[in-house]
Amino acid sequence: MAYDIIHVAGKPHFLIPVHEFTSIQAANEDLPQDVLEQLSLGKDAPIKIIRKYRGMTQADLASAAEISRPYLTEIETGRKDGSIRALKSIAGALNVSLEALV
């Protein structure tokens, strides 16, 4: 899905429908604004951003999600999409909704 970008006071902003904004906020209500901004920029994988915010290594997250670290690495780098089961497990380990990761 593509969003429009507008500039206000020299800063870029995404223009998204209110219902999508509301669901994003609800799904990420415990994440600070700087993390939400990193997620919205899309420069790094959401899993990596949230994992680092939570202070977890890949090994920590893989263990908590009960998946292998190499598999987690492939998901984070985009080499693999990750199964729904794995993504749900990762979301649970990171204490975020599945929507926050995709």
Residue pairs with C-beta under 8 A, 6 or more apart in sequence:
3 14
3 15
3 16
4 14
4 15
5 12
5 13
5 14
5 15
6 12
6 13
6 15
7 13
14 40
16 24
23 99
24 36
24 99
27 96
27 97
27 99
27 100
28 35
28 36
28 39
28 96
28 97
28 100
30 95
30 96
31 39
31 50
31 53
31 96
31 100
32 53
35 49
35 50
35 53
38 44
38 49
39 46
39 49
39 50
39 100
45 75
45 76
45 77
45 78
46 100
46 101
46 102
47 61
47 72
47 75
47 76
47 90
47 94
47 101
48 76
50 94
50 96
50 100
50 101
51 57
51 58
51 61
51 76
51 94
54 94
54 95
56 64
56 94
58 69
58 72
58 73
58 76
59 69
61 72
61 90
61 93
61 94
62 68
62 69
62 71
62 72
64 93
65 72
65 86
65 89
65 90
65 92
65 93
66 89
67 86
67 89
67 90
71 80
71 82
71 86
72 90
74 80
74 82
75 81
75 82
75 86
75 87
75 90
82 90
87 98
87 101
87 102
88 98
90 101
91 97
91 98
91 100
91 101
94 100
94 101
